[in-house]
Amino acid sequence: MTGAARKDHLAPGVPLMMDNRPRSTVAVRPAKALSDHARLFTALELAFAVRFVASDEADTVADGLLRVGDVAPAPSPVPSLAFAGESAAAPVQDVRLLDDPAVDPRLRGLVLPQHRLAAPLEVREGDAILAAVPSGPAWLRRRDGGASCDVVRVPLTELAPDEGLRRWLLEDRALALVALVQFLRSLTSDGSAAPPALRAAFVFDDPNLRRPGYGYIGYRDLVAHADLHGYHAAMAMIPLDARWPHPAAVELFRRRPDRLSLVVHGNNHERRELMQERDREQSLALGAQALRRIGRFEAETGLSVDRIMIPPHGMCSPGVAQALGALGFDALCAIHPRPWTERPPGDLLLAGWAPGDFAEGCAVIPRFPLTCSAAEIGLRAFLDQPLVLYGHHEDVADGLESLADAAARVNRVGDVTWCSLGDVAAGNYGSQLDGERLTLQPFTRRARLEVPAGVSELSVLAPAEDGEPQLAGWSVEGRERVAFGATVPVEPGSAVVVHVHGTTEVSPMAPQSPPWRPWPVLRRAATEIRDRLAPLT
């Protein structure tokens, strides 16, 4: 075994890793491959309920077999996965995943670019081809007198010291990881666990409701286009702008919450506003002022603004993230799983892997650009991550067809629910059913669920945290807090809201507001004038 396996994490698409849950055993052959890929196998043990063992013996008792450097394997009594050996002269080709029942539906038809492939695979009668390149199969499934054997025409390489498992899906090792994930899911999934339902939203940074549109975005046209192409668009409004709302804009947002919603975008939207070095008091004051401004807007308009923070420029310091969690934000929506760094520390092997992360007690929902490829969208869906695509009003300067194209790339992955970011966060949890007990693994500070018929007990697992723990328990809304792992009674068929509590919780009304300064007002006024004049100039 490559290392001590944690039991506090939910891997996407596989059962919850409970303390008493047996792990599937995967034999690795040749035995040396286990030590040669120590970081990779450690990461996979963290992500899945598996245990890897070195084996050069054909009679090793295991639930599955992983062969490294052997694409002509002998039949095996257990399911197996074989990878090619490395080849310095291997050609680089784009790999297309085929429309085969053995390929995850979210991946069918995707093209994974720039893979270095070993020698062509021998295709035998009865083989199913799962992925191909112009020169032949890149991944096939074979039955040859034993259990199924997947053969992949790419090598299995080790994780670098500074990289986690997530980076493989962004590089030329994506096919290897897809095959590995499907193989391990097949060994560990017993049907009792469910990942988060697939949810999606577009987010535009900066728009406000002072006019019936903002820059190149006309809200009425946007709703009509969203109706035609089936998407939802959230406006990330700067709390400083939450004044003087236009009645027509308010009325449209009130009538069409299925297509339009609002979230929080910083506070004053100064440069690196949430990344500046601040002490705890200053961080709480910043977040609390944003919430109070939003609260006044809600009282004036009757609209609801989701308690999701979109950091200006996509970055947020550890201290501010901790303050946002303490103040009751449901989540951050950021580009990076540790939003203060573009690349997480190398020891965080699963950063960015799950449907969400926790950073300093604040849930982090991933987001990525409107222009991202169909391959990236499909691979994120494959990991059961929400699909939050962001942009600015300039991204629709040439019309809304770019949104139609992006929506089509999202919708091709299957059954997607388009909704507000508040609903994205509220549904971002995994679950496992065990008789009358339902256990949740949350990736948000506030989850909303309907208790299935036959379920009378609810439990919540502690989210995975690195560093000093910032989370202290959970509660069903309206009830007392209990410890993680504790069980509470629930009514079958009822709707409940689950809150994840922090070690520190602060009312948004408690901190004093930061001292008033004219610069943020002047800067924001100039920026808004520029944005509104852009379509005219």
C-alpha positions in Angstrom: 0.0 0.0 0.0 1.3 3.4 -0.9 0.4 5.3 2.3 -2.3 5.8 4.9 -5.6 6.3 3.2 -7.8 9.0 4.5 -11.5 8.3 5.1 -12.8 11.9 5.2 -13.4 12.6 1.5 -16.0 11.8 -1.1 -14.6 10.9 -4.5 -16.9 11.9 -7.4 -19.1 9.2 -8.5 -18.1 6.6 -5.9 -19.5 5.7 -2.5 -18.8 7.7 0.6 -15.6 6.5 2.3 -17.0 5.6 5.7 -14.7 4.3 8.4 -16.2 0.9 8.4 -16.4 0.5 4.6 -14.2 -2.2 3.1 -11.8 -1.2 0.3 -11.5 -2.9 -3.0 -8.1 -4.3 -3.6 -6.3 -3.6 -6.9 -3.2 -5.6 -7.7 -0.5 -3.7 -9.5 1.8 -5.6 -11.9 4.7 -5.5 -12.2 5.3 -4.9 -8.5 7.9 -2.2 -9.2 5.2 0.0 -10.8 3.7 0.6 -7.4 6.7 2.3 -6.1 7.5 4.0 -9.4 4.1 5.7 -9.3 3.8 6.3 -5.5 2.2 9.8 -5.7 -0.3 8.7 -8.3 -1.4 5.7 -6.3 -1.6 7.6 -3.1 -3.8 10.2 -4.8 -6.1 7.5 -6.2 -6.4 5.9 -2.7 -7.5 9.2 -1.3 -10.1 9.6 -4.1 -11.5 6.1 -4.2 -12.3 3.3 -1.8 -9.4 1.2 -3.1 -6.1 -0.3 -1.8 -3.3 -0.9 -4.2 -0.9 -3.9 -3.6 2.2 -4.8 -5.4 2.0 -8.2 -7.1 4.1 -10.3 -9.5 2.1 -13.4 -8.7 -0.7 -14.6 -10.9 -2.7 -15.9 -8.0 -2.8 -12.7 -5.9 -6.3 -12.3 -4.4 -7.7 -9.0 -5.6 -10.8 -7.3 -6.9 -9.1 -5.8 -9.9 -5.7 -5.9 -11.7 -3.7 -3.0 -13.1 -1.0 -3.8 -15.6 1.7 -1.3 -16.4 3.6 -1.6 -19.7 1.7 -4.6 -20.9 -0.8 -4.2 -23.8 -1.1 -7.9 -24.6 -2.2 -9.2 -21.2 -3.2 -12.8 -20.5 -6.8 -13.4 -19.4 -7.6 -12.5 -15.8 -10.4 -13.8 -13.5 -10.9 -10.2 -12.3 -11.5 -7.0 -14.3 -8.2 -5.5 -15.4 -6.8 -2.3 -17.0 -3.5 -2.4 -19.0 -1.4 0.6 -20.0 1.3 0.7 -22.7 4.9 1.3 -22.0 6.6 4.6 -22.7 8.0 5.3 -26.1 10.2 8.3 -26.9 9.3 8.2 -30.6 5.6 7.9 -30.0 3.5 10.2 -32.3 1.3 13.0 -30.8 -2.4 12.7 -31.9 -5.8 13.9 -30.8 -7.9 11.1 -29.3 -11.7 10.9 -29.8 -13.8 9.1 -27.3 -16.4 7.0 -29.1 -20.1 6.6 -28.7 -19.9 3.2 -26.9 -22.0 2.1 -23.9 -18.7 1.4 -22.0 -17.7 5.1 -22.2 -19.2 7.5 -19.7 -22.1 9.3 -21.5 -20.7 12.7 -20.5 -17.5 11.9 -22.5 -18.8 10.4 -25.7 -17.7 12.2 -28.8 -15.1 14.4 -27.0 -11.7 15.0 -28.5 -8.8 14.9 -26.0 -5.9 16.8 -27.6 -2.2 16.0 -28.0 -1.7 12.5 -26.6 1.6 10.7 -27.1 0.6 7.2 -28.1 2.6 4.0 -28.1 2.6 1.4 -30.9 -0.8 0.5 -32.4 -2.9 -2.0 -30.5 -3.8 -5.4 -31.8 -7.5 -5.6 -32.4 -9.1 -9.0 -31.9 -12.6 -10.3 -32.8 -15.1 -9.1 -30.2 -13.0 -6.2 -29.0 -15.0 -3.0 -28.3 -13.2 0.2 -29.3 -13.8 3.0 -26.8 -11.4 5.6 -28.1 -9.5 6.0 -31.4 -7.0 8.1 -33.3 -6.5 8.2 -37.1 -3.9 5.3 -36.8 -6.3 3.0 -34.9 -7.8 2.3 -31.5 -6.4 4.2 -28.5 -8.5 2.4 -25.9 -10.3 -0.9 -26.3 -12.2 -3.4 -24.1 -11.5 -7.1 -24.5 -13.1 -10.3 -23.2 -10.7 -13.2 -23.8 -11.8 -16.1 -21.6 -11.9 -14.1 -18.4 -13.2 -10.9 -17.0 -13.2 -7.7 -19.1 -9.8 -6.1 -19.8 -9.4 -2.5 -20.9 -6.2 -1.8 -22.9 -5.0 1.8 -23.3 -2.5 2.9 -25.9 -0.8 5.5 -23.6 1.7 5.1 -20.8 0.9 5.5 -17.1 3.2 8.3 -15.8 3.9 9.5 -12.2 2.6 12.7 -10.7 5.3 15.4 -10.5 6.2 16.5 -6.9 4.3 19.8 -7.4 1.1 18.5 -9.1 -2.2 17.0 -8.0 -4.5 14.6 -9.7 -6.7 17.3 -11.2 -3.9 18.5 -13.5 -3.9 15.3 -15.5 -7.3 16.2 -17.0 -5.8 19.4 -18.4 -2.9 17.8 -20.1 -1.9 15.0 -22.4 -2.6 12.4 -19.8 -6.4 12.9 -19.8 -7.1 9.5 -21.5 -5.1 7.6 -19.0 -6.9 9.3 -16.1 -10.4 8.8 -17.7 -9.6 5.1 -18.1 -8.4 4.8 -14.5 -11.4 6.6 -13.1 -13.9 4.5 -15.0 -12.0 1.3 -13.9 -11.9 2.3 -10.2 -15.5 3.5 -10.2 -16.6 0.1 -11.6 -14.8 -1.7 -8.8 -16.1 0.5 -5.9 -19.6 1.7 -6.8 -22.4 -0.4 -5.3 -25.3 1.9 -6.3 -25.9 3.3 -2.8 -24.1 6.6 -3.4 -25.1 9.5 -5.6 -22.9 12.4 -6.7 -24.3 16.0 -7.0 -26.9 16.4 -9.7 -25.3 18.2 -12.7 -26.1 21.9 -12.5 -25.0 24.8 -14.7 -25.0 28.6 -14.9 -23.5 31.5 -16.8 -22.1 34.3 -14.7 -21.4 37.9 -15.9 -19.1 40.0 -13.7 -20.0 43.6 -12.9 -23.6 44.2 -14.2 -26.1 46.1 -12.0 -29.8 46.9 -12.2 -29.5 50.7 -12.5 -30.7 50.4 -16.1 -32.6 47.7 -18.1 -29.2 46.4 -19.3 -25.5 46.8 -18.8 -23.0 47.4 -21.6 -23.6 45.0 -24.4 -26.1 43.0 -22.2 -29.8 43.9 -22.6 -31.7 42.0 -20.0 -34.9 41.5 -22.0 -33.0 40.3 -25.0 -31.0 38.0 -22.7 -34.1 36.4 -21.3 -35.6 35.8 -24.8 -32.3 34.2 -25.9 -32.1 32.1 -22.8 -35.6 30.8 -23.4 -34.6 29.8 -26.9 -31.3 28.1 -25.9 -32.2 26.9 -22.4 -29.7 28.5 -20.1 -29.6 30.6 -16.9 -27.5 33.8 -16.4 -26.4 35.3 -13.1 -25.3 38.9 -12.8 -22.5 39.3 -10.3 -23.4 42.7 -8.9 -21.0 44.9 -7.0 -22.6 45.8 -3.6 -21.4 49.4 -4.0 -23.8 49.5 -7.1 -26.8 48.2 -5.1 -28.5 51.6 -5.2 -31.1 53.3 -7.4 -32.4 50.2 -9.1 -34.4 50.7 -12.3 -38.0 49.6 -11.9 -38.1 47.8 -15.3 -35.0 45.8 -14.5 -36.2 44.9 -11.1 -39.6 43.7 -12.5 -37.9 41.5 -15.2 -35.6 39.9 -12.6 -38.6 39.4 -10.3 -40.7 37.7 -13.1 -38.0 35.5 -14.6 -35.9 33.9 -11.8 -35.7 30.9 -14.0 -33.4 32.8 -16.4 -31.9 35.6 -14.3 -30.4 35.9 -10.8 -28.0 38.0 -8.8 -24.9 37.1 -6.8 -22.3 39.2 -4.9 -19.2 40.5 -6.6 -16.7 41.9 -4.1 -17.7 45.0 -2.2 -16.3 48.1 -3.9 -14.5 46.2 -6.7 -11.1 47.7 -6.2 -8.0 46.2 -7.7 -7.3 42.8 -5.9 -9.9 43.8 -3.4 -10.2 40.4 -1.7 -6.6 39.5 -2.2 -5.1 42.4 -0.2 -3.5 41.7 3.1 -6.0 42.4 5.8 -6.3 41.4 9.5 -9.4 39.5 10.7 -11.2 42.6 11.8 -10.7 44.3 8.4 -11.7 41.1 6.5 -14.9 40.8 8.5 -15.7 44.5 8.0 -15.4 44.1 4.2 -17.6 41.1 4.0 -20.2 42.4 6.4 -20.5 45.7 4.6 -21.1 43.8 1.3 -23.9 41.8 3.0 -25.5 44.8 4.5 -25.5 46.7 1.2 -27.1 43.6 -0.4 -29.6 43.3 2.4 -30.8 46.9 1.8 -31.1 46.2 -1.9 -33.3 43.2 -1.2 -35.5 45.1 1.2 -36.0 47.8 -1.4 -36.6 45.6 -4.5 -38.0 42.4 -3.1 -35.4 40.5 -5.1 -33.1 37.9 -3.7 -29.3 38.0 -4.1 -27.5 34.6 -3.6 -24.9 34.5 -0.8 -22.2 33.4 -3.2 -19.1 35.6 -3.4 -17.6 36.1 -6.9 -14.1 37.5 -6.1 -13.1 40.4 -8.3 -10.3 39.1 -10.7 -11.0 35.6 -9.4 -8.7 35.7 -6.3 -9.3 35.8 -2.6 -6.9 35.7 0.3 -7.0 33.0 3.1 -8.1 35.6 5.7 -10.9 37.0 3.6 -12.1 33.4 2.7 -12.2 32.6 6.4 -14.2 35.8 7.1 -16.7 35.0 4.3 -17.3 31.6 5.8 -17.8 33.1 9.3 -20.3 35.6 7.9 -22.5 33.0 6.4 -21.7 33.0 2.7 -22.7 29.7 1.2 -19.7 29.6 -1.0 -17.0 31.4 -3.0 -17.1 30.8 -6.8 -13.5 31.1 -7.9 -11.2 29.9 -10.7 -8.8 28.1 -8.3 -9.6 25.6 -5.5 -7.3 27.6 -3.2 -8.3 31.0 -4.5 -5.1 32.8 -3.3 -2.9 30.7 -5.6 -3.1 29.7 -9.2 -1.5 26.3 -8.3 -2.3 24.6 -5.0 0.6 23.2 -2.9 1.9 19.9 -4.2 0.8 18.0 -1.1 -2.9 18.8 -1.8 -3.2 15.8 -4.1 -7.0 16.2 -4.6 -7.3 20.0 -4.8 -9.8 20.8 -7.5 -10.8 17.2 -7.9 -14.2 17.0 -6.1 -17.4 18.9 -6.9 -16.2 21.6 -4.5 -13.4 22.4 -2.0 -13.2 24.0 1.4 -10.6 26.8 1.8 -10.3 28.2 5.3 -13.8 27.1 6.1 -15.4 28.7 3.0 -16.8 26.4 0.4 -15.3 26.9 -3.1 -17.2 26.2 -6.3 -15.1 26.1 -9.5 -15.8 28.4 -12.4 -14.1 28.7 -15.8 -14.3 30.9 -18.9 -17.2 31.0 -21.4 -14.8 30.2 -24.1 -13.6 26.9 -22.6 -13.7 23.8 -24.9 -16.2 21.0 -25.0 -13.5 18.7 -23.8 -12.9 20.7 -20.6 -16.7 21.0 -19.9 -17.1 17.2 -20.4 -14.2 16.3 -18.2 -15.5 18.6 -15.4 -18.9 17.0 -15.7 -17.2 13.6 -15.6 -15.9 14.6 -12.2 -19.4 15.6 -11.1 -18.4 19.3 -10.8 -20.9 22.1 -11.4 -20.6 23.8 -14.7 -20.2 27.6 -13.9 -19.0 29.5 -17.0 -18.1 33.2 -16.5 -17.5 36.2 -18.6 -18.1 40.0 -19.0 -20.4 42.1 -21.0 -17.7 42.5 -23.7 -18.0 38.8 -24.4 -21.3 39.3 -26.1 -20.2 42.5 -28.0 -20.9 40.6 -31.3 -24.2 39.3 -30.1 -25.5 36.5 -28.0 -24.6 33.6 -30.3 -21.5 32.9 -28.2 -23.8 32.0 -25.3 -25.8 29.7 -27.6 -22.6 27.9 -28.5 -21.5 27.7 -24.9 -24.9 26.4 -23.8 -24.7 23.7 -26.5 -21.3 22.6 -25.3 -22.7 22.3 -21.8 -26.0 20.6 -22.8 -24.2 17.9 -24.8 -23.0 16.2 -21.6 -26.5 15.1 -20.8 -29.1 15.9 -18.1 -28.1 19.4 -17.0 -30.2 21.6 -14.8 -29.6 25.3 -15.5 -30.2 27.4 -12.3 -29.0 30.2 -10.1 -25.7 30.0 -8.3 -27.6 29.7 -5.1 -29.3 26.6 -6.4 -25.9 25.3 -7.7 -24.4 25.6 -4.2 -27.5 24.2 -2.4 -27.3 21.0 -4.5 -23.6 20.6 -4.3 -23.4 17.5 -2.1 -22.9 13.8 -2.5 -25.1 11.3 -0.7 -25.1 7.6 0.4 -28.2 5.6 1.3 -27.9 2.9 3.9 -31.3 1.5 4.8 -33.3 4.3 6.5 -30.2 6.5 6.9 -29.0 9.1 4.3 -25.5 10.4 4.7 -24.4 13.6 3.0 -21.0 14.8 2.1 -21.4 18.6 1.6 -19.3 20.8 -0.7 -21.3 23.9 0.4 -22.1 25.6 3.7 -25.8 25.3 3.0 -27.4 22.3 1.3 -31.1 21.8 0.4 -32.6 18.4 -0.2 -35.8 16.5 -0.3 -35.7 13.5 2.1 -36.3 10.3 0.0 -39.2 8.0 0.8 -38.2 5.4 3.4 -35.5 7.6 4.9 -35.9 8.6 8.6 -32.4 9.5 9.6 -29.9 12.0 8.3 -26.2 12.3 8.9 -23.5 14.7 7.6 -19.8 13.9 7.1 -17.1 16.4 7.9 -15.8 18.1 4.8 -12.2 17.6 4.0 -10.1 20.5 5.2 -6.3 21.1 5.1 -4.7 23.2 7.8 -6.4 24.3 11.0 -10.0 23.0 11.1 -12.6 25.8 10.5 -15.8 23.7 10.5 -17.4 22.5 13.7 -20.6 20.7 13.0 -24.0 20.8 11.2 -27.7 21.3 11.8 -31.0 21.0 10.1 -32.4 24.5 9.8 -34.4 25.4 12.9 -32.7 22.7 15.1 -29.7 22.6 17.4 -26.2 22.0 16.1 -24.7 18.5 16.2 -21.3 17.0 15.6 -20.3 15.7 12.2 -21.3 12.0 11.9 -24.2 12.4 14.3 -27.6 11.2 13.2 -30.8 13.2 13.5 -34.4 12.1 12.7 -36.1 13.5 9.6 -39.5 13.1 8.0 -39.6 11.0 4.8 -40.6 13.2 1.9 -39.9 16.5 3.7 -37.7 19.3 2.4 -34.8 20.2 4.7 -32.0 22.7 4.7 -28.7 21.6 6.2 -26.2 24.2 7.5 -22.5 23.4 7.9 -21.3 25.5 10.9 -17.9 27.1 11.4 -15.8 27.2 14.6 -16.6 31.0 14.5 -19.8 32.6 13.2 -20.3 36.3 13.0 -23.5 38.3 12.4 -23.2 40.6 9.4 -24.6 43.3 11.6 -21.8 43.1 14.1 -18.6 44.4 12.4 -18.3 48.2 11.8 -18.1 49.3 8.1 -14.7 50.3 6.8 -14.0 54.1 6.8 -15.6 55.9 3.8 -13.3 56.8 1.0 -14.2 58.7 -2.2 -11.8 56.8 -4.4 -13.9 53.5 -4.8 -17.0 55.6 -5.7 -15.2 57.7 -8.3 -13.4 54.6 -9.7 -16.5 52.6 -10.0 -18.5 55.5 -11.6 -15.8 55.9 -14.2 -15.8 52.2 -15.0 -19.5 52.0 -15.2 -19.7 55.0 -17.6 -17.1 53.3 -19.8 -19.0 50.0 -19.9 -22.3 51.7 -20.7 -20.8 53.8 -23.5 -19.0 50.8 -25.1 -21.9 49.8 -27.4 -22.3 53.4 -28.5 -18.7 53.9 -29.4 
